[in-house]
Amino acid sequence: MDSLGEGGSSIQGGPVEERKEKVPSPHLSQLVVLTASETLYGLAQRVVATESLVFLAEQFESLQSHLDTMMPAAKKPFLQQFYSQVSHELRKPICWVVAAKALDYEQMLLLMAAVKWDIREIMSQHNVYVDVLLNEFEEFNKRLGDVSRHVRVPLPVSNVLWEHCIRLANRTLVEGYGNVKKCSTEGRALMQLDFQQFLMKLEKLTDMRHSVHNMCTSVCLSHKEYSMKQLANLVHVCLSSHINKNARHKLLAAIDDIDRPKR
């Protein structure tokens, strides 16, 4: 016997509840794995999804003038609101998830913390953590190539991924240097040697040579890329032997003033 009568009523006579949602809620297919480092955390699927949305956004933008002429005046604010929410900047946040996992940044901090920086002689050999970090980038480059053989990774996506990884690596270096408690003048020279070696080898891995140099220098020279803790540590480590106590206190007070509005 059918459980429904005429008009969509149940045997008890109650109406069948209509589904409120006209479009089913999205769900991730069980075939999609976003946790495997070998596939760069589902980069192929992320690329397909991202570029599909970017394509749709471009099509909607091309139709904007046509829709504007057809839309009644009373409805135009809704159209404007819709277009204000159409964004091409989908690649950066989506690629950020991959870049944040692609390299082992925590390992770098541990390796840097194990380095003796209060040395008394100028070193001619860079530290091991530089080679480890470069090996991480080489592995990332290899995996990116593997993904590209299955799904074409557009150049804008590839560039965004590299930019994110380079910025995160540089922030890690800044944090590692800022966490140093004791550092001599020779130790600071070693930091510079390490960074120059990292920059030189990294430029050979990517075609973004100009961008690599710009990103690395912007992270290291712009205070916006530093946390207040890192700035304070850098003052203690790198400037303590070059400025007197009063000047150091003034500089730390200035850093505190920068941070105060955020509290």
MARLOLO-55814 format. One record per atom (N, C-alpha, C, CB): residue in three letters; x, y, z. Coordinates in pm, whole numbers, plus 50000, padded with zeros to 5 digits. Glycine has a CB too. Layout:
% residues N
alaXYZ ...
END
This chain:
% residues 263
met500854988150000 met500005000050000 met500885012450000 met499045000150123 asp500465022149920 asp501235034549917 asp501095041850048 asp500785043449801 ser502175047850090 ser502135055250216 ser501625069250196 ser503505055750278 leu501475073450069 leu500995087050042 leu499655086549972 leu502015094749957 gly498795095450008 gly497515096649940 gly497575107649838 gly496405099150039 glu496435111549789 glu496385122249691 glu496805135449754 glu494975123549630 gly497415143849671 gly497805157149718 gly499035156849803 gly496685163349795 gly499745145349804 gly500985144849881 gly500755143650029 gly501805157049853 ser499595138150072 ser499325136550214 ser499685122450256 ser497855139550246 ser500075120950380 ser500385107750434 ser499095100850473 ser501335108750554 ile499205088150515 ile498025080550554 ile497325087450669 ile498395066150594 gln498125093450759 gln497535100250874 gln496885113450835 gln498595102550980 gly497055117250710 gly496395129550665 gly497255141850674 gly495165131650743 gly498465140650727 gly499345152250740 gly500065155150610 gly500355150050851 pro500325167550577 pro501015171050453 pro502485166950458 pro500905186150425 val503015163250345 val504435159850337 val505255172650337 val504745151350209 glu506255173250424 glu507075185350433 glu507935186750307 glu507965184950558 glu507855198450246 glu508665201150129 glu510075204850173 glu508045212350043 arg511045201050093 arg512425204750124 arg512575219850109 arg513415197250032 lys513155225950209 lys513315240450208 lys514405244750111 lys513625245550347 glu515425236550097 glu516525240450009 glu516265235549867 glu517855234750061 lys516355244949773 lys516135241549634 lys517365235149572 lys515735254049555 val518545238849626 val519805233149577 val520425224949690 val520785244449528 pro520755212549665 pro521355204249771 pro522645210349823 pro521625190049719 ser522905208449950 ser524135213550009 ser525335206549946 ser524135211550163 pro526415214049922 pro527595207749862 pro528265198049959 pro528605218449817 his528875188049904 his529615178549987 his530825173749909 his528715166650030 leu531845169849982 leu533085165349920 leu532985150549886 leu534285167950014 ser533325147349762 ser533295133449719 ser534315125249799 ser533585132349568 gln533955112949827 gln534855104049900 gln536095100649818 gln534125091249938 leu536035103049688 leu537185100149602 leu538245110949610 leu536725098549458 val537885122449665 val538825133649673 val539555133149807 val538085147249657 val540865132149801 val541705131549921 val542485144549932 val542675119149917 leu542255151850040 leu542905164850058 leu543995164350164 leu541875175150097 thr544385152350204 thr545355151150313 thr546675144750269 thr544765143050425 ala546805141450141 ala548015134650093 ala549055144750046 ala547665124849979 ser550235144250106 ser551295153550066 ser551795150649925 ser552455152750165 glu551705137949882 glu552185134349748 glu551435141549637 glu552075119249728 thr550155144449661 thr549345151449561 thr549205166249593 thr547955145049552 leu550065171049683 leu549985184949730 leu548585188049782 leu550355194749617 tyr548085178649862 tyr546835180549935 tyr545665183649842 tyr547005191750036 gly545545174949741 gly544415176249648 gly544515188349558 gly543145176949725 leu545745191849519 leu545915203949436 leu545155202949305 leu547395206249408 ala545165191249241 ala544475189749113 ala542995193049126 ala544645175449059 gln542355187549229 gln540935190349251 gln540705204949288 gln540375181149360 arg541615210449366 arg541485224649403 arg541615233649280 arg542555228449509 val542515230049189 val542705237949067 val541435237548982 val543915232648986 val540875225648964 val539655224348884 val538535232848944 val539205209548874 ala538365231949075 ala537305239549141 ala537545254549130 ala537195235449289 thr538785258649157 thr539105272949155 thr538935278949016 thr540525275249203 glu539525272348916 glu539465277748781 glu538055277548724 glu540405270048689 ser537245267948768 ser535835267748725 ser535105280048777 ser535125254948774 leu535355283448904 leu534705295248962 leu535245308148901 leu534915295349114 val536535308448874 val537115320348809 val536495322148670 val538655319048797 phe536315311148598 phe535695311848465 phe534265317048475 phe535695297948396 leu533505311948572 leu532125316748590 leu532105331548623 leu531435308748701 ala533025335948708 ala533085350148743 ala533355358648620 ala534175352548849 glu534235353948534 glu534545361448412 glu533335362148319 glu535725354948337 gln532575351248312 gln531375351248227 gln530315360748281 gln530805337148214 phe530135360648412 phe529165369848472 phe529575384348450 phe529015367048622 glu530855387048456 glu531325400748433 glu531085404948288 glu532805402048467 ser531265395748195 ser531035398948054 ser529555401648027 ser531545387747965 leu528675396048111 leu527235397848093 leu526685409648173 leu526505385248135 gln527525416048251 gln527035426248344 gln526305437648273 gln528175431848424 ser526895443048167 ser526255454348097 ser524935450048034 ser527195460047989 his524875437847982 his523635432847921 his522555431048027 his523895419447848 leu522915425248140 leu521935423248247 leu521475436548304 leu522535414648358 asp522365446248307 asp522025459348362 asp520945466248279 asp523275468248370 thr520995464448148 thr519985470648061 thr518625463548072 thr520455470547916 met518635450848106 met517405443148114 met516755443748253 met517665428848077 met517535447348352 met517045446948490 met516175459148521 met518215446148588 pro515005457148580 pro514185468648622 pro514935477148723 pro512845463848683 ala514655489848725 ala515375499148812 ala515305494948958 ala514815513348797 ala514155489648999 ala513985485749139 ala514865473849177 ala512525482449167 lys515255465949077 lys516045453949104 lys517555456149088 lys515605442749012 lys517935467749033 lys519355470149005 lys520255469849130 lys519515483348937 pro519775474649245 pro520625473449365 pro520995459049398 pro519915479649485 phe520065449649371 phe520365435549396 phe521435430549299 phe519085427049383 leu521355435349175 leu522365431549076 leu523735436949115 leu521965436648936 gln523765449449161 gln525025455449203 gln525605448049324 gln524835470249237 gln524725444149414 gln525195436649531 gln525785423249489 gln524035434649630 phe525135416849393 phe525635403949344 phe527025405549285 phe524675398149239 tyr527205415749201 tyr528505417549136 tyr529585422049234 tyr528385427549023 ser529175428349342 ser530175432249442 ser530755420049513 ser529565441749545 gln530025408849504 gln530475396549569 gln531175387049473 gln529295389549633 val531165390249344 val531865381949246 val533355385449253 val531305384149101 ser534165375749280 ser535595378349302 ser536465368949219 ser535945377049450 his537565374649169 his538575366449101 his539665362049199 his539195374348984 glu539645367849319 glu540715364949415 glu540445352049492 glu540875376649512 leu540135341749418 leu539895328749481 leu541175320649491 leu538835321049403 arg542095323449401 arg543315315349396 arg544155316849522 arg544145319149274 lys544275329049571 lys545175331449684 lys544755323949810 lys545245346249715 pro543505325149856 pro543145317749978 pro543155302649960 pro541775322050025 ile542775297849842 ile542755283349819 ile544175277849810 ile541965280049690 cys545055285049742 cys546445280549731 cys547195281849864 cys547175288549623 trp546735291049948 trp547385292850078 trp547335280050161 trp546735304450155 val546215273050153 val546055260550228 val547115250550187 val544645254650207 val547375249650057 val548385240350006 val549785244850047 val548295239249852 ala550065257750029 ala551395262950060 ala551735261550208 ala551485277650019 ala550745262950294 ala550985262050438 ala551375248050481 ala549755266550514 lys551015238050399 lys551325224050433 lys552445218250347 lys550085215650418 ala552765224950238 ala553695219250140 ala555115217950194 ala553715227750015 leu555515227050282 leu556855226750341 leu556755225150492 leu557645239650305 asp557775219050550 asp557775216850695 asp558455228850763 asp558515203450732 tyr557665239150787 tyr558215251450844 tyr558615249650991 tyr557185262750832 glu557905241351063 glu558235239051204 glu559605232451217 glu557155230351271 gln559895223351126 gln561205216751129 gln562325227051112 gln561295206051019 met562075237051028 met563085247351005 met563375255051134 met562625257050895 leu562345258251208 leu562545265551334 leu563355257251433 leu561185269351396 leu563095244351437 leu563845235551528 leu565305234751488 leu563225221551530 leu565565233651358 leu566945232951311 leu567685246151335 leu566985229551161 met566995257251317 met567625270251340 met567905272451488 met566725281551287 ala567025267251573 ala567215268851717 ala568425261051767 ala565965264251793 ala568825250851692 ala569965242551733 ala571305248451689 ala569825228651676 val571275259251610 val572515265351561 val573135274151669 val572235273651433 lys574445273651679 lys575175282251773 lys575515295251701 lys576485275151827 trp574915306151747 trp575075319051679 trp576085328351747 trp573735325851671 asp576455325451869 asp577415334151937 asp578845329351913 asp577125334652090 ile579185328151784 ile580505323351744 ile581505334951743 ile580445316751605 arg582785331651736 arg583835341951742 arg584685342551616 arg584715339451861 glu584285335251513 glu585035335851388 glu584075335851270 glu586015323951378 ile584505341951162 ile583685342851041 ile583645329150974 ile584235353650944 met582435324350946 met582265311350884 met582155312850733 met581015304250941 ser582675302950661 ser582605303050515 ser581585293050461 ser583985300050455 gln581015284950551 gln580045274750512 gln578695277750575 gln580535260650552 his577655277250495 his576315279950547 his575835268150633 his575315282550432 asn574765270350707 asn574235260250798 asn573375249850725 asn573415266950907 val573215238450792 val572495227050732 val571035230350707 val572605214850823 tyr570415238750792 tyr568985241350776 tyr568675247650640 tyr568495250650888 val569655254650581 val569455260550449 val569275249550345 val570645269650411 asp570115239250351 asp570005228150256 asp568695220550275 asp571195218550273 val568295218950401 val567035211950428 val565855219650370 val566845209850581 leu565875232850387 leu564795241150334 leu564775240650181 leu564945255650382 leu565945241150120 leu566005240449973 leu565535226849923 leu567445243149925 asn565845216249996 asn565345202949959 asn563825202349966 asn565955192150051 glu563265209450063 glu561795210250074 glu561215216949950 glu561385217950202 phe561865227549905 phe561395234449784 phe561555225649660 phe562175247649765 glu562645218049653 glu562835209049540 glu561745198449536 glu564225202449548 glu561395193149652 glu560335183049659 glu558995189249620 glu560255176949800 phe558765201449666 phe557535208549629 phe557475210449477 phe557455222349700 asn558585214349417 asn558635216549273 asn558375203549197 asn560005222349233 lys558915192549248 lys558705179449185 lys557235175449192 lys559585168749252 arg556635177149309 arg555225173449325 arg554315182249241 arg554825174249472 leu554685194849229 leu553905203849144 leu553965199248999 leu554415218449157 gly555145194748956 gly555285189348822 gly554475176748801 gly556735186648792 asp554435168148904 asp553645155748896 asp552155158848880 asp553875147049021 val551685168548957 val550275172348947 val549985178048809 val549905182749056 ser550915185948755 ser550715192448625 ser550605182348511 ser551865201948597 arg551165170448531 arg551055160248428 arg549665153948422 arg552095149448451 his548895155548528 his547545150148531 his546495160948504 his547275143448666 val546705172648563 val545785183948544 val546635196248517 val544855186048669 arg546305203348412 arg547085215348380 arg546955225648491 arg546645221348245 val548085229648546 val548095240048650 val548385253348582 val549155236848762 pro547405262248573 pro547635275148505 pro548775282948569 pro546345283548506 leu549435290948489 leu550565298848539 leu550195307748657 leu551125307348427 pro549025314448656 pro548665322548773 pro548585314348902 pro547335329448750 val548095302048892 val548015293449010 val549405289449056 val547165280848981 ser550255285548961 ser551625281748994 ser552365293349060 ser552375277248868 asn552195305349006 asn552865317049062 asn552395320049204 asn552625329348973 val551085318849225 val550535321449359 val551075311349459 val548985320949357 leu551155298749419 leu551685288349507 leu553135291349546 leu551605274649440 trp553945294749447 trp555345298049474 trp555465310249564 trp556105300449342 glu554655320349538 glu554705332549620 glu554365329449765 glu553735343149564 his553315321549786 his552935318049922 his554055310349993 his551645309649921 cys554605300449925 cys555655292249987 cys556895300550019 cys556035280549894 ile557265309449928 ile558445317749951 ile558215327350067 ile558805325649823 arg557035333250073 arg556735342450183 arg556715335050317 arg555395349450159 leu556115323350319 leu556065315650444 leu557455311250487 leu555145303450427 ala558285307450390 ala559655303450423 ala560445315250478 ala560355297750299 asn560255326850419 asn560965338750466 asn560495343050605 asn560785350250369 arg559205341950628 arg558695345150762 arg559265335450865 arg557155344850764 thr559425322950823 thr560015313050913 thr561465316650945 thr559945298950851 leu562215320950844 leu563595325150867 leu563645337150961 leu564275328450733 val562765346650938 val562725358551024 val562415354551169 val561675368650973 glu561455345551184 glu561095341051319 glu562255333551383 glu559855332151315 gly562925325151304 gly564065317751357 gly565185326851402 gly564575308051253 tyr565485337051322 tyr566525346651360 tyr566085354951482 tyr566865356051242 gly564805358251484 gly564295366251595 gly564265358751727 gly562925371151564 asn564215345551721 asn564175337451844 asn565555335151906 asn563535324151815 val566595339151835 val567955337051886 val568185345652010 val569025340451776 lys568715339652114 lys568945346852239 lys570335353052246 lys568755337452357 lys571335345952195 lys572705351052197 lys573265350652056 lys573595342952295 cys573785362052012 cys574325362651875 cys575455372751870 cys573205366451774 ser576575368751816 ser577735377551801 ser577705384251665 ser579055369751820 thr578635393451643 thr578745399751512 thr579045389251405 thr579855410551512 glu579875379551439 glu580185368651346 glu578935360051320 glu581335359951401 gly578105358651423 gly576865351151406 gly575905358051311 gly576195349051540 arg575855371251319 arg574995378751227 arg575525377751084 arg574915393651269 ala576845377151070 ala577425375150937 ala577045361350883 ala578965376650941 leu576985351550972 leu576575338050931 leu575105337850888 leu576805328051046 met574265345350958 met572865346550917 met572765352050775 met572085355651014 gln573565362250748 gln573555368250615 gln574035358350509 gln574425380850612 leu575075350750543 leu575585340450451 leu574505330050423 leu576845333750509 asp573835325550528 asp572765315650512 asp571665320850421 asp572175311850648 phe571255333250445 phe570155338750367 phe570555340750221 phe569695352150427 gln571765345250197 gln572235347150059 gln572305333849985 gln573615353950058 gln572735323450054 gln572805310149994 gln571405305149960 gln573515300250088 phe570475307250052 phe569085303250030 phe568505310549909 phe568235306150155 leu568725323549903 leu568185331649793 leu568775327549659 leu568455346449819 met570065325349654 met570735321849529 met570255308349476 met572255321449550 lys570155298449564 lys569725285149521 lys568235284749486 lys570035274749630 leu567445292449559 leu566005292549533 leu565685298549397 leu565275300349643 glu566435308649358 glu566205315049228 glu566415305249113 glu567125327149211 lys567265295249133 lys567515285349029 lys566385275249015 lys568815278149057 leu565545274349118 leu564455264749116 leu563215269849043 leu564075260949257 thr563095282849031 thr561885288648975 thr562225299148871 thr561015294649085 asp561275301348780 asp561445311848678 asp561125325548734 asp560565308948557 met560625326048857 met560205338748917 met561385345548987 met559045336449017 arg562505346948919 arg563715351948985 arg563535365949040 arg564875351748888 his562945374748958 his562745388549004 his561795388749123 his562195397348890 ser560735380649115 ser559755380249224 ser560365374349351 ser558535372149183 val561205364249335 val561855358149452 val562665368649527 val562765346349410 his563455376149455 his564295386349518 his563425396949586 his565225392949415 asn562385401449516 asn561515411849573 asn560795407049697 asn560505416449469 met560265394749692 met559535389449807 met560445387549927 met558855376349771 cys561635382149902 cys562555379650012 cys562985392650078 cys563785372049962 thr563305402649997 thr563755415350055 thr562605422650123 thr564375424149947 ser561385421450069 ser560255428350132 ser559945422450268 ser559015427550042 val560065409250280 val559815402750408 val560865406950510 val559805387550393 cys562105407950465 cys563205410750558 cys563355425650590 cys564495405650500 leu562845434350504 leu563045448650525 leu561795455850572 leu563525454950398 ser560635450250548 ser559395457050586 ser558935452350723 ser558295454550482 his558725461950815 his558295458250950 his556905452150950 his558325470551041 lys556135454150842 lys554795448550836 lys554825433350832 lys554045453850714 glu555945427550789 glu556075413150781 glu556525406950914 glu557045409350672 tyr556825415451013 tyr557315410651142 tyr556215411551247 tyr558555418651186 ser556215402151338 ser555375403651456 ser556125412651554 ser555045389751521 met555405417951653 met556055426751750 met557105419251832 met554995433051843 lys556825406551859 lys557795398351932 lys559075396651851 lys557195384551965 gln558925394451721 gln560095392851636 gln560905405751629 gln559675388551495 leu560215417151619 leu560915429951616 leu561715432051745 leu559935441451596 ala561085429151857 ala561775431051985 ala562975421751996 ala560805428452102 asn562815409351953 asn563935399851959 asn565075404151868 asn563465385951920 leu564725409451749 leu565755413951657 leu566525425851714 leu565145417751523 val565835434451788 val566515445751853 val567525440551955 val565485455151921 his567085430752035 his567975425252138 his569165417952076 his567195415652230 val568895410251971 val569935401651915 val570875409251822 val569315390051841 cys570285417151732 cys571075423151624 cys571595437151655 cys570265423651499 leu570945444151747 leu571345458151771 leu571945460551908 leu570155467051753 ser571895450451994 ser572315452752132 ser573765457352144 ser572135440052212 ser574605452852052 ser576025456552059 ser576335469351982 ser576885445352007 his575325475051916 his575555486851832 his574915499551889 his575025484351693 ile573995498251982 ile573355510052040 ile573425509052192 ile571875511351992 asn573365520652258 asn573445520452404 asn572115516452466 asn573885534252457 lys572115515252597 lys570945510252668 lys569735519352651 lys571255508552816 asn569955532552660 asn568845541952646 asn568215541252507 asn569325556252675 ala569075540552406 ala568565539652268 ala567775526852247 ala569725540452167 arg568265516052309 arg567555503252296 arg566185503952362 arg568385491852358 his566115510352479 his564825511752548 his563855520252466 his565025518052687 lys564355530752403 lys563495539352320 lys562955531552199 lys564275551752272 leu563825523452140 leu563405515652025 leu562355505252064 leu564615508751960 leu562555498852177 leu561565489052225 leu560245495852261 leu562115481452347 ala560335508052315 ala559115515552347 ala558355519152219 ala559455528252427 ala559105522552115 ala558465525851986 ala557755513651929 ala559515531151885 ile558375501951943 ile557745489551896 ile556475486851975 ile558715477651910 asp556525489452105 asp555355487452190 asp554225496952150 asp555705489352337 asp554585509152110 asp553575518852066 asp552885514251938 asp554205532652045 ile553645507951849 ile553065502651725 ile552035491951756 ile554165496951633 asp552345483851855 asp551485472451888 asp550275476251972 asp552285461951961 arg550355487652043 arg549295491252138 arg547915492652075 arg549665504052206 pro547755498951957 pro546395500151899 pro545755486751868 pro546445508251773 lys546545476151852 lys545995463051818 lys545445455751940 lys547055454451751 arg545795460552059 arg545385453352180 arg543935456152216 arg546295457152297 
END
